[in-house]
Amino acid sequence: MIKIRLKRFGKKREASYRLVAMQSTSRRDGLPLEELGFYNPRTDEVRLDNDAILRRLSQGAQPTETVRRILEKANVIEPAGRKAT
Protein backbone atom coordinates (compact mmCIF):
# COMPACT_ATOMS: atom_id res chain seq x y z
CA MET A 1 0.00 0.00 0.00
CA ILE A 2 1.22 3.50 -0.79
CA LYS A 3 1.16 6.04 2.03
CA ILE A 4 1.56 9.80 1.93
CA ARG A 5 3.67 10.58 4.97
CA LEU A 6 6.36 12.85 6.38
CA LYS A 7 10.07 12.32 5.79
CA ARG A 8 12.30 14.09 8.31
CA PHE A 9 15.33 16.15 7.34
CA GLY A 10 17.30 19.03 8.82
CA LYS A 11 19.59 19.50 11.79
CA LYS A 12 19.09 18.19 15.30
CA ARG A 13 16.23 19.98 17.06
CA GLU A 14 15.53 21.91 13.84
CA ALA A 15 13.55 19.34 11.94
CA SER A 16 11.68 20.02 8.73
CA TYR A 17 9.68 17.49 6.77
CA ARG A 18 8.96 16.56 3.20
CA LEU A 19 5.59 15.11 2.24
CA VAL A 20 6.35 12.00 0.23
CA ALA A 21 4.57 9.04 -1.33
CA MET A 22 6.18 5.79 -0.13
CA GLN A 23 5.45 2.13 0.26
CA SER A 24 4.00 1.54 3.74
CA THR A 25 6.74 -1.01 4.48
CA SER A 26 9.58 1.44 3.75
CA ARG A 27 11.62 3.13 6.46
CA ARG A 28 10.71 6.69 7.48
CA ASP A 29 13.72 8.19 5.72
CA GLY A 30 13.88 5.63 2.92
CA LEU A 31 13.68 6.25 -0.82
CA PRO A 32 10.34 7.87 -1.72
CA LEU A 33 8.33 7.15 -4.84
CA GLU A 34 7.64 10.88 -5.22
CA GLU A 35 8.10 14.09 -3.24
CA LEU A 36 4.82 15.98 -2.88
CA GLY A 37 5.60 18.96 -0.69
CA PHE A 38 7.37 20.52 2.26
CA TYR A 39 6.34 21.28 5.87
CA ASN A 40 8.25 23.28 8.48
CA PRO A 41 6.55 23.00 11.91
CA ARG A 42 8.70 25.76 13.45
CA THR A 43 7.40 28.45 11.08
CA ASP A 44 4.23 26.65 9.87
CA GLU A 45 5.49 27.01 6.29
CA VAL A 46 3.75 24.61 3.91
CA ARG A 47 4.44 24.16 0.20
CA LEU A 48 2.37 21.51 -1.57
CA ASP A 49 2.14 20.13 -5.11
CA ASN A 50 -1.67 19.92 -5.13
CA ASP A 51 -1.95 18.21 -8.52
CA ALA A 52 0.47 15.44 -7.57
CA ILE A 53 -1.20 14.94 -4.16
CA LEU A 54 -4.68 14.65 -5.67
CA ARG A 55 -3.36 12.26 -8.33
CA ARG A 56 -1.80 10.00 -5.67
CA LEU A 57 -4.98 10.10 -3.57
CA SER A 58 -7.07 9.13 -6.61
CA GLN A 59 -4.72 6.18 -7.18
CA GLY A 60 -5.52 4.92 -3.66
CA ALA A 61 -2.70 6.36 -1.54
CA GLN A 62 -3.57 6.74 2.14
CA PRO A 63 -2.37 9.83 4.07
CA THR A 64 -1.20 9.46 7.66
CA GLU A 65 -3.18 11.37 10.33
CA THR A 66 -0.61 14.19 10.51
CA VAL A 67 -0.52 14.56 6.73
CA ARG A 68 -4.33 14.48 6.60
CA ARG A 69 -4.47 17.43 9.05
CA ILE A 70 -1.91 19.37 6.98
CA LEU A 71 -3.90 18.75 3.78
CA GLU A 72 -7.19 19.73 5.44
CA LYS A 73 -5.66 22.93 6.81
CA ALA A 74 -4.37 23.80 3.31
CA ASN A 75 -7.83 23.02 1.80
CA VAL A 76 -6.45 20.31 -0.47
CA ILE A 77 -8.92 17.72 0.84
CA GLU A 78 -12.22 18.01 2.70
CA PRO A 79 -12.17 17.50 6.48
CA ALA A 80 -13.05 13.90 7.37
CA GLY A 81 -15.87 14.81 9.79
CA ARG A 82 -17.99 16.68 7.23
CA LYS A 83 -20.69 15.04 5.16
CA ALA A 84 -21.45 16.14 1.63
CA THR A 85 -24.98 17.48 1.21
LINSULVEN-V701079 format. One record per helix or strand. SS is the DSSP state (alpha for helix, beta for strand). FROM is the first residue (numbers start at 1). LEN is the number of residues. If there is no record, write none. Layout:
ss: [SS | SS]
from: [FROM | FROM]
len: [LEN | LEN]
This chain:
ss: [beta | beta | beta | beta | alpha | beta | alpha]
from: [2 | 14 | 34 | 45 | 50 | 62 | 65]
len: [10 | 10 | 7 | 4 | 9 | 2 | 9]
